[in-house]
Amino acid sequence: PLPRAYQWADGSAYVNHVELVRKARGAEMPESFWHDPLMYQGGSDSFLPPRGTIPMGSEEWGIDFESEIAVITDDVPMGTSPQAAAGHVKLLMLVNDVSLRNLIPGELAKGFGFFQSKPSSSFSPLAITPDELGDDWRDGKVHLPLETHLNGALFGAPDAGVDMTFNFYELIAHAAKTRPLGAGCIIGSGTVSNYDRSRGSSCLAELRMLEIIESGQATTPFLRFGDTVSIAMQDRNGMSLFGTILQRVTPADASQTK
């Protein structure tokens, strides 16, 4: 729907996911994480197409997918409340927020946030209006499973309406606390995650953290060249809502690294 945007801000609304990642590395989670959303400002000038490649310079970067949902807003005034933010959601779509896990620790250690570790993201072929979801769009949440397949096999299908600590209205209000948001601003949910681990995961990092907690080491590798990822969501009748994000990880060619 968008080759670029004025703003792409991604939250981390599924706090159980954050808690799990921190637990695996033996770090306590600040209590504030439960009432003050995490959010980072991503690059919005060069989104990847939904069906194509994810060009990467090295497998050693720890390439990961993150299956998410996002909303697109109209003009949002600074200081908008969560209640008022409900009227500013115009469209919804899916996201693959590509992350480079092995670059993240070094960047965060600098105390200045993500940059190199968050390359171009991609969005679903279709963006839809909230009414298309019927009763499955309520309370600022999408109450449907988000399906991710890795190399053709189901990787996870957590319910996006379950365990979402901060709904989209709260995320929009958080982003607009000190600035207005221009029409076309994209706000992401962060990795969809459930406490019910039988529903699978929406990123490799989460599965690796579960492996570390269970056995002391991660056995699932990050993405390698040639791996394919697909992300989709169906309505209650089994019809695709957003189309499918379908991408293959490839080495970046010379034209992409100049």
NORNORPE-V293954 format. One record per run of one state. SS is the DSSP state (helix for helix, strand for strand, loop for the rest). FROM is the first residue (numbers start at 1). TO is the last residue. If there is no record, write none. Layout:
SS FROM TO
SS FROM TO
//
This chain:
loop 1 7
strand 8 11
loop 12 14
helix 15 24
loop 25 30
helix 31 34
loop 35 38
strand 39 41
loop 42 47
strand 48 48
loop 49 50
strand 51 56
loop 57 58
helix 59 61
loop 62 62
strand 63 64
loop 65 65
strand 66 73
loop 74 75
strand 76 76
loop 77 81
helix 82 88
strand 89 96
loop 97 98
strand 99 100
helix 101 109
loop 110 121
strand 122 123
loop 124 127
strand 128 128
loop 129 129
helix 130 136
strand 137 138
loop 139 140
strand 141 142
loop 143 144
strand 145 145
loop 146 146
strand 147 150
loop 151 152
strand 153 156
loop 157 158
strand 159 159
loop 160 167
helix 168 175
loop 176 180
strand 181 181
loop 182 185
strand 186 188
loop 189 196
helix 197 199
strand 200 200
loop 201 202
strand 203 203
helix 204 215
loop 216 227
strand 228 232
loop 233 233
strand 234 234
loop 235 239
strand 240 240
loop 241 244
strand 245 251
loop 252 253
helix 254 257
loop 258 258
//
